[in-house]
Amino acid sequence: MPNSIRVPRLLLTNDDGIDAPGLKALIQIAQDIAEEVWVIAPEHDQSGTGQSISLHQPLRGWPRGERSWAIDGTPADCVAMAVSHFMAKARPSFILSGINAGANVGDEINLSGTLGAAFTGLMLNIPSIAISQAYGTSRQDIRWDTAQAIAPKLLRYFLTHAWHKDTCLSINIPDCDANLIKGFRWARSAINNIANIHIDERDDHREQKYFWLTLERRDHEPDNNSDAAILENNQVAVTCLGSNRSITVDEPWHPFEDNS
C-alpha cells in the first residue's frame, strides 16, 4: 500500500477477546496500513454484547505490550477507553473491529459486539469498519487465510473511496477459498433471520438453576441484495450501517389488532 494512504493512528478491537485468532490476523494486516497501531480489546469473549457500555461497575485494564491493553469490558467500553483515555491526546484516525469468528448479517447486527465497537466509533465521529469471516458448522474450522488474503484488498479500497459519512461499514467475507471470491457487493441487511432465543435450563452440582441462551436461526427471506444472500454467492457483502434506527412510518401498525 502506498505510504500516502497509510493511517496515522489505527485502533483495533474485537468482541472475541484480545487473544482471538481473528484479532491476531487483523494486527498483521494493520501493520501494513498504519503508522501507529493500538490494540484495546476485551480480556475475554464479549460476543453478543452489542453496543453496551459498563455503567454499573468499574473497568480494569492490563497492558499487553506497547500500545496494547486488555480491558475487562465490552467492545464499546474498549473504544470509549481508547478514545477518551489511552489515546485522548491523539485520537485514533480510524477504527477496525474484528476479524469476527462468524458472519454478522441480518438481525444479528443488533447483537454483535463487533459492530457495537464500530457503532461506538461512529458515535464518536471516527471512521469505523467491522470485519467478519463467515464459517460453516464449526468455530474450529474458520478460513482465517481467506480473511488475511481478502481484507487487505478491501481496506486499500475503502481507505481511498468515500462512503456515507453517517455510517460505519460492515464487511462480511464468505466461507470459501480466497480465489473463489467474486468481488464485493453493496448489501442491505437481511431481515427475520433470527426466529427465537432458546433458553436451556440446567442444574449445577449444588442444585442451583442456570441458563444457556442460544439464538434459533431461520432461513433469511428471499432478497438477492441482502448480506446473507451475497455471502452465499461467494461475494463479500459490504453494508453501510447507521446508528439512527428511525424509519418513516407510512401507515401505523396496531400490534393488538388482528391483521390476518
C-alpha positions as CSV (number, residue, x, y, z in Angstrom):
1,M,0.0,0.0,0.0
2,P,1.4,3.4,-0.9
3,N,2.7,5.4,2.0
4,S,0.4,8.3,1.1
5,I,-2.7,6.4,2.3
6,R,-1.3,4.9,5.5
7,V,-3.5,5.6,8.5
8,P,-1.7,7.8,11.1
9,R,-3.3,6.1,14.2
10,L,-5.3,2.9,13.9
11,L,-7.3,1.5,16.7
12,L,-8.1,-2.3,16.7
13,T,-10.6,-4.0,18.8
14,N,-13.0,-7.0,18.6
15,D,-15.6,-8.9,20.6
16,D,-14.0,-12.4,20.6
17,G,-11.3,-11.3,23.0
18,I,-7.7,-10.0,22.8
19,D,-6.2,-13.4,22.3
20,A,-8.6,-14.4,19.4
21,P,-7.1,-15.5,16.1
22,G,-9.1,-13.1,14.2
23,L,-7.6,-10.1,16.0
24,K,-4.1,-11.5,15.6
25,A,-4.8,-11.7,11.8
26,L,-6.1,-8.1,11.9
27,I,-2.9,-6.9,13.7
28,Q,-0.8,-8.4,10.9
29,I,-2.9,-6.6,8.3
30,A,-2.8,-3.3,10.3
31,Q,1.0,-3.2,10.3
32,D,0.9,-2.5,6.5
33,I,-1.7,0.2,6.5
34,A,-1.0,2.3,9.6
35,E,1.9,4.3,11.0
36,E,0.8,3.6,14.6
37,V,-1.4,0.6,15.7
38,W,-3.2,0.5,19.0
39,V,-5.0,-2.6,20.3
40,I,-7.6,-2.1,23.0
41,A,-9.7,-5.2,23.2
42,P,-11.8,-7.2,25.7
43,E,-9.9,-9.5,28.0
44,H,-12.5,-12.3,27.4
45,D,-15.1,-13.1,24.8
46,Q,-17.8,-10.5,24.6
47,S,-19.9,-11.8,21.7
48,G,-23.5,-10.7,21.8
49,T,-22.9,-7.6,23.9
50,G,-23.9,-5.2,21.1
51,Q,-23.1,-1.5,21.9
52,S,-23.5,-1.9,25.6
53,I,-21.2,0.1,27.9
54,S,-20.4,-0.6,31.6
55,L,-22.2,1.9,33.8
56,H,-22.6,-0.2,36.9
57,Q,-19.1,-1.4,37.6
58,P,-15.6,-0.1,37.2
59,L,-13.4,-1.3,34.4
60,R,-9.9,-2.7,34.8
61,G,-7.1,-3.0,32.2
62,W,-3.9,-4.9,31.8
63,P,-1.0,-3.9,29.5
64,R,-0.3,-6.4,26.7
65,G,2.7,-4.7,25.2
66,E,3.4,-1.3,23.5
67,R,0.1,0.4,22.8
68,S,-1.9,-2.7,23.7
69,W,-4.4,-3.2,26.6
70,A,-6.8,-5.9,27.6
71,I,-10.0,-4.5,29.2
72,D,-12.5,-6.4,31.3
73,G,-15.4,-4.8,29.5
74,T,-17.3,-4.8,26.3
75,P,-16.1,-3.8,22.8
76,A,-17.9,-0.5,23.2
77,D,-16.1,0.0,26.5
78,C,-12.8,-0.6,24.7
79,V,-13.5,2.0,22.1
80,A,-14.5,4.5,24.8
81,M,-11.4,3.7,26.9
82,A,-9.2,4.1,23.9
83,V,-10.7,7.4,22.6
84,S,-11.2,9.1,25.9
85,H,-8.2,7.8,27.9
86,F,-5.4,5.8,26.3
87,M,-5.5,7.9,23.1
88,A,-7.0,11.1,24.4
89,K,-4.1,13.3,23.3
90,A,-4.2,11.9,19.8
91,R,-7.5,10.2,18.9
92,P,-7.5,7.3,16.5
93,S,-7.8,8.3,12.9
94,F,-9.6,5.1,12.1
95,I,-11.1,2.1,13.9
96,L,-11.2,-1.5,12.8
97,S,-13.2,-4.1,14.7
98,G,-12.7,-7.8,14.1
99,I,-11.9,-10.0,12.5
100,N,-15.0,-11.7,13.9
101,A,-15.4,-15.5,14.0
102,G,-18.6,-15.8,12.1
103,A,-20.7,-13.6,9.8
104,N,-22.7,-10.7,11.2
105,V,-25.7,-10.4,8.9
106,G,-29.4,-9.7,9.2
107,D,-30.9,-9.3,12.7
108,E,-27.6,-10.2,14.3
109,I,-26.2,-6.8,13.6
110,N,-28.2,-5.6,16.6
111,L,-26.5,-8.1,18.9
112,S,-22.9,-8.1,17.6
113,G,-20.2,-6.7,19.8
114,T,-18.0,-6.4,16.7
115,L,-20.5,-4.0,15.2
116,G,-21.1,-2.4,18.6
117,A,-17.5,-1.2,18.6
118,A,-17.9,0.2,15.1
119,F,-21.1,2.0,16.1
120,T,-19.4,3.5,19.1
121,G,-16.6,4.8,16.8
122,L,-19.3,6.3,14.6
123,M,-20.9,7.9,17.6
124,L,-17.6,9.5,18.4
125,N,-17.1,10.7,14.8
126,I,-14.3,8.3,14.0
127,P,-14.5,6.3,10.7
128,S,-15.1,2.7,11.6
129,I,-15.2,-0.7,9.8
130,A,-16.2,-4.0,11.2
131,I,-14.9,-7.2,9.5
132,S,-16.4,-10.7,9.9
133,Q,-15.3,-14.0,8.5
134,A,-18.2,-16.4,7.8
135,Y,-17.8,-20.1,8.6
136,G,-19.8,-23.3,8.2
137,T,-20.6,-25.6,11.1
138,S,-17.6,-25.3,13.4
139,R,-15.8,-22.4,15.0
140,Q,-12.7,-24.6,14.9
141,D,-12.7,-24.5,11.1
142,I,-12.6,-20.9,10.1
143,R,-10.8,-19.7,7.0
144,W,-8.5,-17.1,8.5
145,D,-6.3,-17.5,5.5
146,T,-9.2,-16.2,3.3
147,A,-9.7,-13.2,5.6
148,Q,-6.0,-12.4,5.6
149,A,-5.9,-12.5,1.8
150,I,-9.1,-10.5,1.2
151,A,-9.3,-8.0,4.0
152,P,-6.2,-6.0,2.9
153,K,-7.6,-5.5,-0.6
154,L,-10.9,-4.3,0.8
155,L,-9.2,-1.9,3.2
156,R,-7.0,-0.5,0.5
157,Y,-10.2,0.2,-1.5
158,F,-12.1,1.8,1.4
159,L,-9.2,3.9,2.6
160,T,-9.3,5.7,-0.8
161,H,-13.0,5.6,-1.6
162,A,-15.6,7.5,0.4
163,W,-18.8,6.1,1.9
164,H,-21.8,7.8,3.6
165,K,-20.4,9.9,6.5
166,D,-23.2,8.9,8.9
167,T,-22.5,5.2,8.6
168,C,-19.9,2.6,9.6
169,L,-19.1,-0.3,7.3
170,S,-19.8,-4.0,8.0
171,I,-17.7,-6.3,5.8
172,N,-18.6,-9.9,5.7
173,I,-16.2,-12.3,4.0
174,P,-17.7,-15.6,2.6
175,D,-16.7,-19.1,3.7
176,C,-14.7,-20.2,0.7
177,D,-11.2,-20.1,-0.6
178,A,-9.9,-16.6,-1.4
179,N,-9.5,-17.5,-5.1
180,L,-13.2,-18.3,-5.4
181,I,-14.4,-15.0,-4.1
182,K,-16.2,-13.0,-6.8
183,G,-15.5,-9.4,-5.7
184,F,-17.7,-7.5,-3.3
185,R,-21.2,-6.0,-3.5
186,W,-23.0,-3.3,-1.5
187,A,-25.7,-5.0,0.6
188,R,-28.6,-4.4,2.8
189,S,-29.3,-6.3,5.9
190,A,-31.3,-9.5,5.7
191,I,-34.5,-9.5,7.8
192,N,-36.1,-12.0,10.1
193,N,-33.2,-14.5,10.2
194,I,-33.5,-14.9,14.0
195,A,-36.6,-16.9,14.9
196,N,-36.3,-17.1,18.6
197,I,-33.9,-17.1,21.6
198,H,-33.8,-20.6,23.1
199,I,-33.4,-21.0,26.9
200,D,-31.6,-24.1,28.1
201,E,-32.3,-24.6,31.8
202,R,-29.9,-26.8,33.8
203,D,-29.0,-27.6,37.4
204,D,-25.4,-27.2,38.7
205,H,-23.8,-29.6,41.3
206,R,-25.4,-27.6,44.1
207,E,-28.9,-28.0,42.6
208,Q,-29.0,-24.3,41.6
209,K,-30.5,-23.3,38.3
210,Y,-28.5,-21.8,35.5
211,F,-29.4,-21.0,31.9
212,W,-27.8,-21.0,28.5
213,L,-29.2,-18.7,25.8
214,T,-28.7,-19.6,22.2
215,L,-30.1,-18.0,19.0
216,E,-32.5,-20.0,16.9
217,R,-32.0,-19.0,13.2
218,R,-34.2,-19.4,10.2
219,D,-33.5,-19.1,6.5
220,H,-33.4,-15.4,5.5
221,E,-36.2,-14.0,3.4
222,P,-35.5,-14.1,-0.4
223,D,-33.6,-11.0,-1.3
224,N,-30.7,-11.2,-3.7
225,N,-29.3,-7.9,-2.4
226,S,-29.2,-8.9,1.2
227,D,-25.9,-9.5,3.0
228,A,-26.8,-13.2,3.7
229,A,-27.6,-13.9,0.0
230,I,-24.5,-12.1,-1.3
231,L,-22.3,-14.3,1.1
232,E,-24.0,-17.4,-0.3
233,N,-22.9,-16.3,-3.8
234,N,-19.3,-16.3,-2.7
235,Q,-19.1,-12.5,-2.7
236,V,-18.0,-10.1,0.0
237,A,-21.1,-8.3,1.5
238,V,-20.4,-4.7,2.4
239,T,-23.2,-2.9,4.3
240,C,-23.4,0.8,5.3
241,L,-25.0,0.9,8.8
242,G,-26.1,4.0,10.6
243,S,-26.8,4.4,14.3
244,N,-30.1,6.2,13.6
245,R,-32.6,3.4,13.5
246,S,-35.7,5.6,13.0
247,I,-37.8,4.9,9.9
248,T,-40.6,6.8,8.1
249,V,-44.0,5.4,9.0
250,D,-46.4,5.5,6.1
251,E,-49.1,3.5,7.8
252,P,-49.2,2.9,11.5
253,W,-49.2,-0.7,12.7
254,H,-51.5,-1.6,15.5
255,P,-49.9,-4.6,17.2
256,F,-53.0,-5.7,19.1
257,E,-55.3,-5.7,16.1
258,D,-55.9,-8.9,14.1
259,N,-54.2,-8.2,10.8
260,S,-54.5,-11.7,9.4
